[in-house]
């Protein structure tokens, strides 16, 4: 299996090389050169044994012939050692896929742990350490830091927008030390993401360090995330193969793209609804056909505050024509006022406590026409534990949000980070200081 750049199909790499590079040399993102044919029967049988065996079977064809092919079993067992339960909400027609039962209580634990397990094996015995650059709007950096903390031969550099993540998220980003270095960027998430992309193209940094990325621009994040969509759709579709539709809180589009890739592989997935916050770049593009990235807007659902989603490049590579894309996905935008109202109403009606991001998905579902809701089986994607946003949620529902033991342990650690300006020169200086 080979992967090509979205910008030049002549630039191809194998599975391991794609994971180590993160970003293609031309600035493009890696996508499969061809799509393997998977047996739904074999995937279903693997899924009965658990998420890890299903992930091994799903990802296997993408690693065919690669040095990691024989290690996929242990890698998946290491990465997928916590559940992704589907909890019914309204009979058997609506449920929520809870993806927040990992070490940092966010869906990004799945991909971060898979990538960490892969890169640790690939870097064993290498004389030069691997530097992983990660831009985060809140959850990615915490998951990556947790997954790579203490891994030999690897250091992590986390860039997060100063003052634009929740206090709990910031603690997760800055409590590690050791091989994890955290920088508060005086700017937005888009600035952080731009700095990471510039670093990969910067000759001085590339000469000084071996760079990789753990954002959803990395294949090692996307492919494992497709596994829980495969597991959920197969479990719900049953013998009849009824497609299952997903409403996905969306920012940089990595999680949504994983679902779309799973559907492309033949999984019984129907509609994919991209539920955005007030950052309307994608909904506006689908509406008027004009791709106009813009500065991000700060919202309650901060992990989705993205004005220029990287994975739109992959999405447009899969669906080059606008009408194709409109047939493949739909999108909506939910304002903060509606997020607050949905958190309150679903707590009173269902007894559920949503994080702001999951509340965006719940509100998007509520806005669907009734006939559309009744026409299929729907799954809301729960991307983060509400305890990560206690400052927002507790005043709305009037009670304390329980904190999982994994998060409580992180609160007990000391925090350490440095502030830097939002430009490549500042990042160069910061990395030189860390190396010293």
Buried (B, 14 or more C-beta within 10 A) or exposed (E): BBBBBBBEEEBBBBBBBBBBBBBBBEBBBBBBEEBEEBEBEEBBBBBEEBBBBBBBBBBBBBBEEBEBBEBBEEBBBBBBEBEBEBEEBEEEBBBBBBBBBBBBBBBBBBBBBBBBBBBBBBBEEEEEBBBBBBBBBBBBBBBBBBBBBEBEBBBBBBBBBBEBBBEBBBBBBBBBBEBBBBBBBBBBBBBBBBBBBBBBEBEEBEEBBBBBBBBBBBBBBBBBBBBBBBBBBBEBBEEEEEBBBBBBBBBBBBBBBBBBBBBBBBBBBBBBBBBBBBBBBBBBBBEEEEEEEEEBBBBBBBBBBBBBBBBBBBBBBBBEEBEEBBEBBBBBBBBBEBBBBBBBBBBEEEEBBBBBBBBBBBBBBBEBEEEBBEBEBBBBBBBBBBBBBBEBBBEBBEEEBEBBEBBEEBEEEEBEBEEBBBBBEBBBEBBEEEEE
